[in-house]
Amino acid sequence: MKVAVLGCGYAGLSAALHLLEKGVKVDLYDPKKRLSASEVSTGFLHPYVGKFPRKPKQADEWMYEATSLIVSIEKAYGKPLIAAKGIFRPALFSAQEMHFLRLSKKDHSIRFLTKEESQKEGFSSFYPGLWMEEGMQVYSKRYVDALLQILIRKGAQFFASTLDDTGNYAAIIEAMGGDSKEGYIKKNKGQTLKIKADHIPFHIPFLSHPHLSKTEEKDVYLIGSTYEKTYQNIEPDSSADQLLIDLRKQTKSNSSSSWDIVGREAAFRAYPLEQKEPLIEKISQKKWLFTGLGSKGLLFHAYFGRLLASKVTADLALHSERGSKVQR
């Protein structure tokens, strides 16, 4: 029994890994013509998304599975995948400050810091905020590469191409993010900036809008991210440079320090049309759709990759059982 997985971002790679663990042979297809949203991601893993976030009921389970997978892949890969443990999220205005304070009283995994406490602990000189100790920042490109390399070690085959002949596969999983079928998703364009900075006067990772994360390169950082509902194409452009201006203004960073743009990247994020969780749907006799992780790719990928693998293998077992009965 063999399954084809189309797309090598967080979704496809997680699904493939869980299928392999269930004894299913996997072929991976991705022409790699451009970076995926997973690779462009600034790599934040945490459950508190939005201006006034509320922790989803299953967030602890999603966090546990994502963290466990990242740690296990890091160990097998042999290079650091976790850039930093713990994330500071500043409260930019009074209503947000009060909301964060209320959250901290309900969830003991996070800690509210006053402006004075934030300054004392080196997170920010200007804002109160949340310290999310269980959050982390991942080197996104390296993590995607690590997942792919571990899959190949475990027996998966990778083809840098599209799938032309579907006849050899018991099931096909389309995990193509922003390139998913029309009518199933909505999408926006996300751009990030790569900057080289001689001095950052606050704690990194810094989760705000814009936010700042580390890269594997010394003194090189990522600023993210735009959420563009209208766009001409997927190519990165100079409109993203506003992120740097906004971050300097928000953090009151000294303009005399050197922050130089050294790169721009862009990708499409995919979201389900209605629901808030990723879309897992069987769309034909052999094809499954796994998409819509949006800006929560790291949070969702491990749990929903396992869920998809369970659904696919259960479906294949059911068809196999029916086939055996017909033959008898």
C-alpha positions as CSV (number, residue, x, y, z in Angstrom):
1,M,0.0,0.0,0.0
2,K,1.5,3.3,-1.1
3,V,0.3,6.9,-0.7
4,A,1.4,10.0,-2.6
5,V,1.7,13.3,-0.7
6,L,1.7,16.5,-2.8
7,G,3.4,19.4,-1.1
8,C,6.3,19.5,1.3
9,G,5.4,22.2,3.8
10,Y,4.5,21.5,7.5
11,A,1.2,19.8,6.6
12,G,2.4,17.4,3.9
13,L,5.6,16.5,5.8
14,S,3.7,15.8,9.1
15,A,1.1,13.7,7.3
16,A,3.8,11.7,5.5
17,L,5.7,11.1,8.8
18,H,2.6,9.8,10.5
19,L,1.7,7.6,7.6
20,L,5.2,6.0,7.6
21,E,4.8,5.3,11.3
22,K,1.6,3.4,10.5
23,G,3.5,1.2,8.0
24,V,2.4,3.0,4.9
25,K,4.8,3.6,2.0
26,V,5.0,7.3,1.0
27,D,6.1,9.2,-2.0
28,L,6.5,12.9,-1.7
29,Y,6.0,15.3,-4.6
30,D,6.9,19.0,-4.7
31,P,8.4,20.8,-7.7
32,K,9.9,23.4,-5.3
33,K,9.4,26.2,-7.8
34,R,9.0,28.7,-4.9
35,L,9.2,28.8,-1.2
36,S,6.2,27.4,0.8
37,A,4.4,29.4,3.5
38,S,6.1,27.1,6.0
39,E,9.5,28.1,4.8
40,V,8.7,31.8,4.7
41,S,7.2,31.6,8.2
42,T,9.0,33.4,11.0
43,G,8.6,30.2,13.1
44,F,6.5,31.1,16.1
45,L,4.8,28.3,18.0
46,H,2.2,29.4,20.6
47,P,-1.6,29.3,21.0
48,Y,-2.4,33.0,21.5
49,V,-3.1,34.5,18.0
50,G,-4.9,37.8,17.3
51,K,-5.2,41.2,19.0
52,F,-7.4,39.8,21.7
53,P,-6.6,36.1,21.7
54,R,-8.5,33.3,23.4
55,K,-6.8,30.0,24.0
56,P,-8.6,27.2,22.0
57,K,-9.9,24.3,24.0
58,Q,-7.5,21.8,22.3
59,A,-4.5,24.2,22.4
60,D,-2.6,22.3,25.0
61,E,-2.9,19.1,23.0
62,W,-1.8,20.9,19.8
63,M,1.2,22.5,21.6
64,Y,2.2,19.2,23.2
65,E,2.2,17.3,19.9
66,A,3.9,20.1,17.9
67,T,6.6,20.5,20.6
68,S,7.2,16.7,20.9
69,L,7.6,16.4,17.1
70,I,10.0,19.3,16.8
71,V,12.1,18.1,19.7
72,S,12.3,14.5,18.2
73,I,13.1,15.8,14.8
74,E,15.8,18.0,16.2
75,K,17.4,15.1,18.0
76,A,17.3,12.9,14.9
77,Y,18.6,15.7,12.6
78,G,21.5,16.6,14.7
79,K,21.4,20.4,14.3
80,P,19.5,23.0,16.3
81,L,15.9,23.6,15.1
82,I,14.7,25.5,18.1
83,A,16.0,29.1,17.9
84,A,14.6,30.2,21.3
85,K,12.4,28.9,24.1
86,G,9.9,31.4,25.5
87,I,8.2,34.2,23.6
88,F,7.5,37.8,24.8
89,R,4.3,39.4,23.4
90,P,4.0,43.1,24.2
91,A,0.7,44.8,25.0
92,L,0.6,47.8,22.7
93,F,-2.5,49.5,24.1
94,S,-4.4,49.6,27.4
95,A,-7.3,47.3,26.3
96,Q,-4.8,44.7,25.2
97,E,-2.9,45.1,28.4
98,M,-6.0,44.3,30.5
99,H,-6.9,41.4,28.2
100,F,-3.4,39.9,28.6
101,L,-3.7,40.3,32.4
102,R,-7.0,38.4,32.5
103,L,-5.5,35.7,30.3
104,S,-2.6,35.2,32.7
105,K,-5.0,34.7,35.6
106,K,-6.7,31.8,33.7
107,D,-3.6,30.2,32.2
108,H,-0.7,29.6,34.6
109,S,1.6,28.6,31.6
110,I,1.9,32.4,30.8
111,R,2.9,35.3,32.9
112,F,1.9,38.9,32.8
113,L,4.7,41.4,33.1
114,T,4.2,45.1,34.0
115,K,6.2,47.6,32.0
116,E,8.7,47.8,34.9
117,E,9.0,44.0,35.1
118,S,9.4,43.7,31.4
119,Q,12.2,46.3,31.4
120,K,13.9,44.6,34.4
121,E,13.9,41.2,32.7
122,G,15.2,42.6,29.5
123,F,12.1,41.9,27.3
124,S,11.1,45.5,26.4
125,S,11.8,49.0,27.7
126,F,8.4,50.3,26.7
127,Y,5.6,47.8,27.0
128,P,4.0,45.4,29.5
129,G,3.1,42.1,28.0
130,L,2.9,38.3,28.2
131,W,5.8,35.9,28.7
132,M,4.8,32.6,27.1
133,E,7.3,30.2,28.6
134,E,6.0,27.2,26.7
135,G,6.2,29.0,23.4
136,M,9.2,28.7,21.1
137,Q,10.6,30.0,17.8
138,V,11.8,27.5,15.2
139,Y,14.2,27.9,12.3
140,S,11.5,27.3,9.7
141,K,13.5,26.5,6.6
142,R,15.8,24.2,8.5
143,Y,12.8,22.5,10.2
144,V,11.2,21.8,6.8
145,D,14.5,20.4,5.5
146,A,15.0,18.3,8.6
147,L,11.5,16.8,8.3
148,L,12.2,15.9,4.6
149,Q,15.6,14.4,5.3
150,I,14.2,12.3,8.2
151,L,11.4,11.1,6.0
152,I,13.8,10.0,3.3
153,R,15.9,8.2,5.9
154,K,12.8,6.3,7.0
155,G,12.1,5.2,3.5
156,A,10.0,7.9,1.8
157,Q,10.9,8.8,-1.7
158,F,11.0,12.5,-2.8
159,F,10.4,13.7,-6.3
160,A,11.0,17.4,-7.2
161,S,8.1,17.4,-9.6
162,T,4.4,17.2,-9.9
163,L,2.5,13.9,-9.9
164,D,1.5,12.8,-13.4
165,D,0.5,9.1,-13.0
166,T,-1.9,8.5,-10.1
167,G,-2.5,4.9,-10.8
168,N,0.2,3.5,-8.5
169,Y,-1.3,5.0,-5.4
170,A,-4.0,3.8,-3.0
171,A,-4.5,7.4,-1.9
172,I,-3.3,10.9,-2.8
173,I,-3.0,13.7,-0.2
174,E,-3.0,17.2,-1.6
175,A,-1.3,19.3,1.0
176,M,-0.4,22.3,-1.2
177,G,-1.3,25.2,1.0
178,G,-2.0,28.3,-1.2
179,D,-2.0,26.2,-4.3
180,S,-4.9,24.1,-3.0
181,K,-8.0,23.6,-5.1
182,E,-10.2,26.7,-5.7
183,G,-13.5,26.6,-3.8
184,Y,-12.0,25.0,-0.7
185,I,-9.8,27.8,0.7
186,K,-9.3,31.5,0.9
187,K,-5.7,32.9,0.9
188,N,-3.6,35.9,1.5
189,K,-0.1,36.9,0.6
190,G,2.4,37.0,3.4
191,Q,5.8,38.8,3.1
192,T,8.8,38.7,5.4
193,L,11.9,40.8,5.5
194,K,15.4,39.6,6.2
195,I,17.5,42.2,7.9
196,K,21.1,42.5,9.2
197,A,21.3,44.4,12.4
198,D,24.3,45.4,14.5
199,H,22.2,45.8,17.6
200,I,18.7,44.8,18.8
201,P,17.7,46.6,22.0
202,F,15.0,44.2,23.1
203,H,14.3,40.4,23.6
204,I,14.1,38.2,20.5
205,P,11.8,36.5,19.6
206,F,9.5,39.6,19.8
207,L,5.9,38.7,19.0
208,S,3.9,41.7,17.9
209,H,2.8,43.2,14.6
210,P,5.4,43.4,13.1
211,H,7.3,40.7,14.9
212,L,11.0,39.8,14.9
213,S,12.6,36.3,15.0
214,K,16.1,34.8,14.8
215,T,17.7,33.1,11.8
216,E,20.6,30.7,11.7
217,E,22.9,33.5,10.5
218,K,24.7,35.8,12.9
219,D,23.1,39.2,13.2
220,V,20.4,38.3,10.6
221,Y,16.7,38.4,11.6
222,L,13.3,38.0,10.1
223,I,10.6,40.7,10.3
224,G,7.1,39.5,9.6
225,S,4.6,39.6,8.3
226,T,2.1,41.1,5.9
227,Y,-1.4,39.8,5.5
228,E,-2.3,41.0,2.0
229,K,-5.8,40.1,0.8
230,T,-5.2,41.9,-2.5
231,Y,-2.0,41.5,-4.5
232,Q,-0.7,41.5,-8.1
233,N,1.3,38.3,-7.8
234,I,3.2,36.2,-5.4
235,E,6.6,37.9,-5.9
236,P,8.1,39.8,-2.9
237,D,8.1,43.5,-3.3
238,S,9.2,46.7,-1.6
239,S,5.8,47.3,0.0
240,A,7.0,44.9,2.7
241,D,9.7,47.4,3.7
242,Q,7.0,49.1,5.7
243,L,7.4,46.3,8.2
244,L,10.9,47.6,9.1
245,I,9.6,51.2,9.5
246,D,6.7,50.0,11.7
247,L,9.0,47.8,13.9
248,R,11.5,50.7,14.5
249,K,8.6,53.0,15.4
250,Q,6.9,50.4,17.7
251,T,10.1,49.5,19.6
252,K,11.4,53.1,19.6
253,S,14.7,51.7,18.2
254,N,17.5,54.2,17.7
255,S,17.7,55.1,14.0
256,S,21.4,55.4,14.3
257,S,21.8,51.6,14.7
258,S,22.2,49.8,11.4
259,W,19.2,47.7,10.3
260,D,19.7,46.8,6.6
261,I,17.3,44.9,4.4
262,V,19.1,42.0,2.9
263,G,16.2,40.0,1.5
264,R,12.5,39.7,1.0
265,E,10.4,36.5,0.8
266,A,6.7,35.9,0.1
267,A,4.2,33.0,0.0
268,F,0.5,32.4,0.0
269,R,-1.2,31.3,3.3
270,A,-4.3,29.1,3.0
271,Y,-7.3,29.3,5.3
272,P,-10.5,27.3,5.3
273,L,-13.6,29.1,4.0
274,E,-15.6,28.7,7.2
275,Q,-14.0,26.7,10.0
276,K,-11.1,27.8,12.2
277,E,-9.2,24.5,12.1
278,P,-7.4,23.0,9.1
279,L,-9.4,21.3,6.4
280,I,-9.2,17.5,6.1
281,E,-11.6,16.2,3.5
282,K,-11.9,13.3,1.1
283,I,-12.7,14.9,-2.2
284,S,-12.8,11.8,-4.5
285,Q,-12.4,8.1,-4.4
286,K,-8.6,8.4,-3.8
287,K,-7.9,12.0,-3.1
288,W,-7.7,13.8,0.2
289,L,-7.3,17.5,0.9
290,F,-5.2,18.7,3.8
291,T,-4.9,22.4,3.9
292,G,-5.9,25.7,5.6
293,L,-3.3,25.8,8.4
294,G,-3.1,29.6,7.9
295,S,-0.7,31.4,10.2
296,K,-0.9,28.6,12.8
297,G,1.1,26.0,10.7
298,L,3.4,25.1,13.5
299,L,0.6,24.9,16.1
300,F,-1.6,22.7,13.9
301,H,0.8,20.5,11.8
302,A,1.6,17.6,14.2
303,Y,-1.8,17.0,15.6
304,F,-3.7,17.3,12.3
305,G,-1.1,15.4,10.4
306,R,-1.6,12.5,12.8
307,L,-5.4,12.9,12.5
308,L,-5.2,12.8,8.7
309,A,-3.0,9.8,8.7
310,S,-5.5,8.0,10.9
311,K,-8.4,8.9,8.7
312,V,-6.6,7.8,5.5
313,T,-5.4,4.5,6.9
314,A,-8.8,3.7,8.3
315,D,-10.4,4.4,4.9
316,L,-7.9,2.2,3.1
317,A,-8.4,-0.6,5.6
318,L,-12.2,-0.3,5.0
319,H,-11.8,-0.5,1.2
320,S,-9.4,-3.4,1.6
321,E,-11.9,-5.3,3.8
322,R,-14.8,-4.7,1.3
323,G,-12.6,-5.9,-1.6
324,S,-11.8,-9.1,0.3
325,K,-15.5,-9.8,0.9
326,V,-16.3,-9.2,-2.8
327,Q,-13.5,-11.7,-3.8
328,R,-14.9,-14.3,-1.4
